[in-house]
Amino acid sequence: MNKRSLIAGVGRRKADVSSIAMDLSLDYIKENIKKNNYMEKEVMFVVGDVRNMPFKNKIFDKIISIEVLEHIKEKEDIMYEFSRVSKNDADLHLQTSTRYCDRLLGRLSKRYYDINTSNHHQYCIEAEEVKKLIKSNKYIIREELYLFSPRWFLICAFMDLLKLDLDSSGTLTGSFAKHLQYIGYKLDKHSFPIFEYVNKKLKGRLNKYAKSILLEARKI
């Protein structure tokens, strides 16, 4: 029996094969299809709002939500909808940026702060609040991972000087943006194991400095 997965708020990210990919923006969906050149019927795209999804109850075996929660104020509505359309024992894969780190980055770069407070990460909350939301909507958290990203501190250190910007999907734009992103991704890749090791030794004291949290949960 084939399992049915929903990508809630797919944006421009490449969708998993044999999934239903939903986004509020028809323009994003069109860009996604053009960019990723899917095979015929490989992915089904749907225009819809995560706060009021156009699906029946209990039809999905897995829901994937990456960097969506921080853009929307009505998080209780989102989590209720995830729970509503999930079968019993369905998986939830959720990643979202966290407030404390975002505010630190905003202090480092005025441009980053202005962009985030106007049209990007206006509604970040702390990791513990995200976990509480998930648990209150009939999910059991099976795994949690705090994602540290020195890349963003590097970007914000140069963002004002180089007059860089972020587009609506969080992609860095402007002169030298690609080069800075490349260096940043390399930095993240090599430094993450170190942060994870140190944080474990410190019994999670660095959690609040993580750029985002990744949670794996199971619907009960």
C-alpha positions in Angstrom: 0.0 0.0 0.0 1.4 3.4 -1.0 1.8 5.9 1.7 0.6 9.5 1.1 2.8 12.4 2.0 2.0 16.1 2.1 4.6 18.9 1.8 2.9 21.8 3.5 4.3 25.1 2.2 6.6 23.7 -0.5 7.6 27.1 -1.9 10.5 26.7 -4.4 11.9 23.6 -2.7 12.2 20.4 -4.7 9.3 18.2 -3.7 9.6 14.5 -2.9 8.5 12.0 -5.5 4.9 10.7 -5.1 3.9 13.5 -2.7 1.3 16.1 -2.7 3.0 19.5 -2.6 0.9 22.5 -1.4 1.6 26.2 -1.3 -0.5 29.4 -0.9 1.3 31.0 -3.8 0.5 29.9 -7.4 3.5 31.8 -8.6 5.8 29.7 -6.3 4.2 26.5 -7.6 4.8 27.6 -11.2 8.4 28.5 -10.4 8.9 25.2 -8.6 7.6 23.1 -11.5 9.8 25.1 -14.0 12.9 24.9 -11.8 12.8 21.2 -11.0 11.5 19.8 -14.2 9.4 16.9 -12.7 8.4 13.9 -14.6 4.7 13.6 -15.5 2.5 12.9 -12.5 5.6 12.6 -10.3 4.3 15.2 -7.9 0.8 16.6 -7.4 0.7 20.4 -6.7 -2.2 22.0 -4.9 -2.8 25.7 -4.1 -3.9 25.9 -0.4 -3.5 27.6 2.9 -1.9 25.6 5.8 -4.3 27.3 8.2 -7.3 25.8 6.4 -6.2 23.0 4.1 -8.4 21.6 1.3 -8.2 18.0 2.4 -10.4 15.5 4.2 -9.7 14.2 7.7 -7.0 11.5 8.3 -5.7 11.0 4.8 -2.0 11.5 5.1 0.7 9.2 6.4 3.3 11.9 6.6 3.4 15.7 6.7 6.5 17.7 5.9 6.7 21.4 6.9 10.0 23.2 6.4 10.5 26.8 7.4 6.8 27.6 7.3 5.7 28.3 10.9 7.9 31.4 11.3 6.0 33.2 8.5 2.5 32.8 9.9 0.9 34.1 13.1 -1.9 31.6 13.5 0.3 28.6 14.5 -2.5 26.9 16.5 -4.6 26.8 13.4 -1.7 25.3 11.4 -1.0 22.5 14.0 -4.7 21.7 14.3 -4.8 21.3 10.5 -1.7 19.1 10.5 -3.3 16.9 13.1 -6.7 16.8 11.4 -5.5 15.6 8.1 -3.0 13.1 9.6 -3.9 9.4 10.1 -3.2 7.8 13.4 0.5 7.0 13.6 1.3 9.5 10.8 4.7 11.1 10.9 5.4 14.8 11.2 8.7 16.3 10.0 8.8 20.0 11.0 11.6 22.5 10.9 11.3 26.2 11.9 13.5 29.1 12.7 13.7 30.1 16.3 13.2 33.6 17.8 16.3 34.0 20.0 18.8 33.4 17.3 16.9 35.5 14.8 17.0 38.4 17.2 20.7 38.0 17.7 21.2 38.1 13.9 19.0 41.2 13.8 21.3 43.0 16.2 24.2 42.1 14.0 22.7 43.4 10.8 20.1 46.2 10.5 19.2 45.0 7.0 18.5 41.5 8.3 16.4 43.0 11.1 14.4 45.2 8.8 13.7 42.4 6.3 12.6 39.9 8.9 10.3 42.3 10.8 8.6 43.5 7.6 8.0 40.4 5.4 10.1 37.3 6.4 10.3 35.9 9.9 7.9 38.1 11.7 6.4 35.2 13.8 9.3 33.2 15.1 8.8 31.5 18.5 11.1 29.6 20.7 11.8 25.9 20.4 9.9 25.0 23.6 6.8 26.8 22.3 7.0 24.8 19.1 7.3 21.6 21.0 4.3 22.5 23.2 2.2 23.2 20.2 3.0 19.8 18.6 2.3 17.9 21.8 -1.1 19.7 22.4 -2.2 18.6 19.0 -1.9 14.8 19.6 1.7 14.3 18.5 4.5 12.5 20.4 7.9 14.0 19.7 10.3 11.2 18.8 13.4 13.2 18.0 14.6 16.8 18.2 17.6 18.3 16.6 18.9 21.9 17.1 20.4 23.2 13.9 23.3 25.6 14.5 24.3 27.8 11.5 27.4 30.0 11.6 26.6 30.7 8.0 23.9 33.2 9.0 26.2 35.0 11.4 28.8 35.3 8.6 26.1 36.6 6.2 24.8 39.2 8.7 28.4 40.3 9.5 28.7 41.4 5.8 25.0 42.1 4.9 24.9 45.8 5.6 28.4 46.4 4.1 27.6 44.6 0.9 24.0 45.8 0.8 22.6 42.2 0.5 18.9 41.4 0.7 16.7 38.3 1.2 13.9 37.5 -1.2 10.6 36.1 0.1 11.9 32.5 0.2 14.9 33.5 2.3 17.5 33.4 -0.5 20.3 35.9 -0.3 20.5 38.3 -3.2 22.9 41.0 -4.3 26.6 41.2 -5.3 28.8 38.5 -3.8 25.7 36.7 -2.4 26.5 33.4 -4.1 30.1 33.5 -2.9 29.1 34.3 0.6 26.4 31.6 0.6 29.0 29.0 -0.7 31.5 29.8 2.0 28.7 29.8 4.6 27.4 26.3 3.6 30.9 24.9 3.9 31.2 26.5 7.3 27.9 25.0 8.4 28.9 21.5 7.1 32.2 21.4 9.0 31.2 23.2 12.2 27.8 21.5 12.9 29.3 18.3 14.4 31.4 20.4 16.7 28.4 22.5 17.9 26.4 19.3 18.4 29.1 17.7 20.4 29.7 20.7 22.6 26.0 21.2 23.1 25.6 17.6 24.2 28.4 18.0 26.7 26.8 21.2 28.0 23.4 19.3 28.3 21.6 21.5 25.8 22.7 24.9 27.1 23.3 26.1 23.6 19.9 25.2 22.3 18.6 28.8 22.2 21.5 29.8 19.9 20.4 27.3 17.2 19.1 28.9 14.0 16.2 26.4 13.8 14.8 23.3 15.3 14.0 20.1 13.5 11.3 17.8 15.1 10.2 14.3 14.2 6.8 13.4 15.7 4.2 10.7 15.5 0.4 11.3 15.6 -1.4 9.4 18.4 
